[in-house]
Amino acid sequence: MQIVQEQICFGGRQIRYQHDSKVLNCSMQFSVFLPPQAKEGPVPALYWLSGLTCTDENFSSKAGAQRVAAELGLALIIPDTSPRGEGVADDEQGAYDLGLGAGFYVNATQAPWHQHYQMYDYVLHELPNLVEAQLPLTDKRAISGHSMGGHGALVLALRNPERFVSISAFAPISNPSDCPWGHKALGAYLGSDRQMWAHYDASLLLMSKGCSLPILVDQGAADNFLTEQLKPHALEQAAQQAQAQLTLRMQPGYDHSYYFIASFIEDHLRFHAAHLR
Amino acid sequence: MQIVQEQICFGGRQIRYQHDSKVLNCSMQFSVFLPPQAKEGPVPALYWLSGLTCTDENFSSKAGAQRVAAELGLALIIPDTSPRGEGVADDEQGAYDLGLGAGFYVNATQAPWHQHYQMYDYVLHELPNLVEAQLPLTDKRAISGHSMGGHGALVLALRNPERFVSISAFAPISNPSDCPWGHKALGAYLGSDRQMWAHYDASLLLMSKGCSLPILVDQGAADNFLTEQLKPHALEQAAQQAQAQLTLRMQPGYDHSYYFIASFIEDHLRFHAAHLR
């Protein structure tokens, strides 16, 4: 785990690391924000999973999360969105929604993807094990993400509630079994058996397993992807059936961009901090 | 003046415009943030001038300024850093510090630059006239900027104190007559006569003209460009001689990046808002 870049930000450290991932079978970069409180002792962490086409840099530079994370004493752990590098399979047409930048936080079972695309295990185990061993972090974790990363955050925490204290998402792909992005990615990575897809569908997981963790979801009402791809109301219906603690906030006028995330990230950080205490 | 892109952000409007600039003799884009208060009536504006290689998008997406601007009822007016488009001269080697993205906020007098590179007049007159005629803005203005844009903010306001109420800068090029970036750009745009350069050198202007406006400057102490290019102490010495109200804050550990700007932009917005009232 080597430092690639480091900058002071709001009195804390914004650091980009490189490491060799065994799970992904390639070299990976990720970013971390360590708040000033980490100089005094270990701090809890919020994992942030980014959306299609992103790397760890989008959230780091555009969300404005460090200000409140520095106030609250929260670390931010920001992985990349797919395996990277030569030899890692990509979509043959270079599509933005499959392959590089589009790992969907699943463990792929299908060729050629299965050799590297194991983002579920990477984010759930390898990355936390690495940073908790080498950085001043407690083992208290919360998780959030945007769009494809909101899907990832929900799926990871719904399947492993003992690993996290709270879940949030911005404009998550809430029901990937029932939208074009999900059909394409889950079909490619997992094959055509839809029973396999259900393990990576937040609405189906919530309906079948329920959830004891609090969930906060913000969704822009003017988001171009709302009705075709994101479908937050499927998640809402599942939460009602499962009697889960979901707060879904429709935000009038907001779209799918980082201007939307920046506007509400403070609420999410305070929500997670209250549960991480 | 046409809207190219518009997003809701912190309850206000983040808008990118395109227009035909007579002064620059080309089509230009710029960004504006209108705070929620602009729905009720005209608001004052902070002009932000960006640094080398930037467009209007860097500050818009990375500084996190909209949150406090929305609270304070401040509009943000964010021009590009040079003329743009086919037919606009650029450095023949494609250097980052001359030509496109590097207009230095001067009125060029030398060929081939003088046909388009009139950023001083554009930011001082054409852009304010345009936005004050077409948007809910008062004629109260403050000005700030980063690096090359910090130089631009200081020069524009020192030469035209009646146009602004307050000046601030992040890591400004404080004494361009005496640094490599300045030698190269001022030499190319203005020719070899150093008396011409003095009209665009904040330290020389402050020494010769003084300044009645309050000035706030933040400078990262770990900025790679500090000693060779930025030279804030030249500005400090000039302020002492001229008995000007300069607050220069050296910020330990901070570098030249937007992580530095994001960390202190709130202080600058509150400083300007106090003078714009």
Interface residues (C-beta under 8 A of the other chain):
Chain A: Q7 I8 C9 F10 G11 Q14 S61 K62 G64 Q66 R67 G220 A222 G253 Y254 D255 S257 Y258 Y259 F260 A262 S263
Chain B: Q7 I8 C9 F10 G11 Q14 S61 K62 G64 Q66 R67 G220 A222 G253 Y254 D255 S257 Y258 Y259 F260 A262 S263
